[in-house]
Structure formats: C-alpha cells, structure tokens
C-alpha cells in the first residue's frame, strides 16, 4: 500500500511540474518536490532538491536548491538562497514521552503512524494569520534584511517613507510588459518615486 501511495505521489508531482512549466512560465527542476497544495504564481524558478509543501510562492520569485518551505507564503520577486528552511508546526514537549509524530498523528508524516486518531494538534498555528510569510521585497518584514541564528533584523533597505511608497505602488502586481518597460527605474528608489511608478 505504501509503495502505491508513493507512486501516486510521484505521478501527481510529475504533472504539477509539467503544469507549472507550461501554464505558469516557470522553470521547475525534475529533482524538486511540489505537493498538490502548493501554488506558484508564475515566472518562478525552483531548483534541485527544493521541497514545497502547502506553500504559496509569489510571481517572479526563485528558490535555490536544497530549500524547504512548508505551509509558508513568499511574496513576489523574492530571491531565496540555498538550503533555506521554513517549516511550521509543533511537537508535544510537556507530557509525551516522544515528540515523534507517529505517536500523536495518524497522518503518517514519517511514512507510518502508531495511532488512529490525532492526539495532539501539531498544526494549530498553520492558520492564515500565523502562517510563516516572507513579505514583498524583503527577507521577512517588508524591505527588511534579517539574518543570524536566531534571526533578527539587521537593517531596513529603505527609509519608512520609501517603504510606504513601494508598498502602496504594488509594483509586483503589474503586467510583465509594464515592468520590462520601466525596468531602469527599478535601479534607483529615488528615480522610481520621481517617475511616479
């Protein structure tokens, strides 16, 4: 039964990759895994060994190899480096002897389960308000640069007035032809604002 499930999953993944290549003008590696809940907005590049499960990836965003996004939302035109991991969920740590999902979830996340009913709500934070998101033009908050372990804001890319202007412009929703035509303005925030984009 497990082999049949894996085969079905592989077939769905193959057709998802084919669909995104043709209908969404995206480049998706055959070595990437994209589940049926994931949505690519288009013009995306998904490299080798990327896992996307329940992810929403904005238009023009590319994800380098080895990255893993589970129940995450990434804005448009983001650049995601190698081996970035965004995962959601939690494990029981107070009363359960083991934090392994085989002991509290019938969903078979590791490929098997020891229980028939859910004994712990491991995905209670996966609602729309608390899902992990990467905002427009930034690594976490809008136009902020975040790094380190644990991650913290290093600096903002622009001042508050410029960030407000960029967010109000919603440039990432414009047609590709318009973006191509105004591409020179994107090299200078002052020019972008001056040209009223």
C-alpha positions in Angstrom: 0.0 0.0 0.0 2.8 2.4 0.9 4.5 1.8 -2.5 1.3 2.5 -4.3 0.9 5.8 -2.3 4.5 6.8 -3.2 3.8 6.0 -6.9 0.6 8.1 -6.9 2.5 11.0 -5.2 5.3 10.8 -7.8 2.7 10.9 -10.7 1.0 13.9 -9.2 4.3 15.6 -8.7 5.3 15.0 -12.3 2.1 16.5 -13.6 2.4 19.5 -11.2 5.9 20.2 -12.5 4.7 19.9 -16.1 1.8 22.2 -15.4 3.9 24.9 -13.8 6.4 24.8 -16.7 3.8 25.3 -19.4 0.9 27.3 -17.8 2.9 29.3 -15.3 6.0 30.0 -17.4 8.2 28.6 -14.6 11.3 26.5 -14.5 10.9 23.6 -12.1 13.6 21.0 -11.7 12.7 17.4 -12.1 14.5 16.9 -8.8 12.2 19.3 -6.9 9.1 18.2 -5.0 5.9 20.2 -5.1 2.8 18.9 -3.5 -0.7 19.5 -4.7 -1.4 22.2 -2.1 1.4 24.4 -3.3 0.7 27.3 -5.6 3.3 29.1 -7.8 2.1 32.5 -9.1 4.2 32.2 -12.3 7.6 33.0 -13.7 9.2 31.1 -10.9 12.4 29.1 -10.8 12.5 26.1 -8.5 15.9 24.4 -8.4 17.0 20.9 -7.5 16.1 19.3 -4.2 13.6 22.0 -3.3 10.6 20.8 -1.3 7.4 22.9 -1.4 4.5 21.6 0.7 1.5 23.8 1.1 3.5 26.8 0.0 2.4 29.9 -1.9 5.2 31.4 -4.0 4.7 34.9 -5.5 5.3 35.8 -9.1 8.9 36.0 -10.2 10.3 34.5 -7.0 13.1 32.0 -7.4 14.2 29.4 -4.9 17.7 27.9 -4.9 18.5 24.2 -4.4 18.0 22.4 -1.1 15.4 24.8 0.3 12.3 23.6 2.1 9.1 25.6 2.5 6.2 24.0 4.4 3.0 26.0 4.8 4.8 29.2 4.0 3.9 32.2 1.9 6.6 34.0 -0.1 5.9 37.3 -1.9 6.6 38.3 -5.4 10.1 38.8 -6.8 11.9 37.4 -3.8 15.4 35.8 -4.0 15.7 32.7 -1.8 19.2 31.3 -1.3 20.3 27.7 -0.9 19.2 25.5 1.9 16.7 27.9 3.4 14.2 26.1 5.6 10.8 27.4 6.6 8.7 24.9 8.4 5.6 25.1 10.6 4.1 23.0 13.3 5.0 22.0 16.7 5.6 18.9 18.8 4.3 17.9 22.2 7.1 18.5 24.7 5.4 18.6 28.1 3.6 15.2 28.6 4.5 13.0 25.6 7.4 10.7 26.0 8.4 11.1 22.4 7.9 14.1 20.1 7.8 11.9 17.0 4.5 12.4 15.1 4.0 8.6 14.8 2.9 8.8 18.5 0.3 11.6 18.1 -0.7 11.9 14.4 -2.5 9.4 12.2 -1.3 11.3 9.1 1.8 9.3 8.6 4.2 12.2 8.2 7.3 9.9 8.6 5.6 7.2 6.4 3.9 5.4 9.3 1.8 6.0 12.4 1.1 4.2 15.7 -2.2 5.9 16.3 -5.6 6.0 14.6 -6.7 9.4 15.8 -5.0 12.7 16.4 -3.7 13.1 19.9 -2.0 16.5 19.6 -2.8 19.5 17.4 0.6 19.8 15.8 -0.7 22.2 13.1 -2.8 24.6 15.1 -0.6 27.6 14.1 -1.0 26.9 10.4 -4.0 29.2 10.0 -3.8 32.2 7.7 -2.9 34.7 10.4 0.0 32.8 11.8 1.5 31.1 8.8 5.1 31.9 8.0 5.3 34.6 5.4 8.1 36.4 3.6 6.9 39.8 2.6 7.4 41.9 -0.5 10.9 43.0 -1.3 12.4 41.5 1.9 13.6 38.5 3.7 10.9 38.7 6.4 9.3 42.1 7.0 8.7 44.4 4.0 12.0 45.6 2.8 14.0 44.5 5.8 17.1 42.4 5.9 17.2 39.7 8.5 20.0 37.3 9.4 21.6 35.3 12.1 20.6 32.5 14.4 18.3 33.3 15.9 17.3 35.6 13.1 17.0 39.4 13.7 16.6 42.5 11.7 19.9 43.8 10.6 18.6 46.9 8.8 15.9 48.2 6.5 16.7 48.5 2.8 14.9 51.9 2.6 13.6 54.6 4.9 10.0 54.4 6.2 8.7 56.9 3.6 10.2 54.9 0.7 8.9 51.6 2.1 5.4 53.0 2.4 5.7 54.3 -1.2 6.8 50.9 -2.5 4.1 49.0 -0.7 1.4 51.5 -2.0 2.7 51.1 -5.5 2.1 47.4 -5.6 4.6 47.2 -8.5 4.8 43.3 -8.2 1.2 43.1 -9.5 1.8 45.0 -12.7 1.9 43.2 -16.0 5.4 41.9 -17.1 5.3 44.2 -20.2 5.0 47.3 -17.9 7.7 46.1 -15.6 10.0 45.4 -18.5 9.3 48.9 -19.9 10.1 50.6 -16.5 13.0 48.3 -15.5 15.5 51.2 -15.5 13.6 52.9 -12.7 14.0 49.9 -10.5 17.7 50.5 -10.1 17.2 53.7 -8.1 14.4 54.2 -5.5 14.6 58.0 -6.0 14.1 57.6 -9.7 11.3 55.1 -9.1 9.5 57.6 -6.9 10.3 60.5 -9.2 8.8 58.7 -12.2 5.6 58.1 -10.1 5.7 54.3 -10.6 
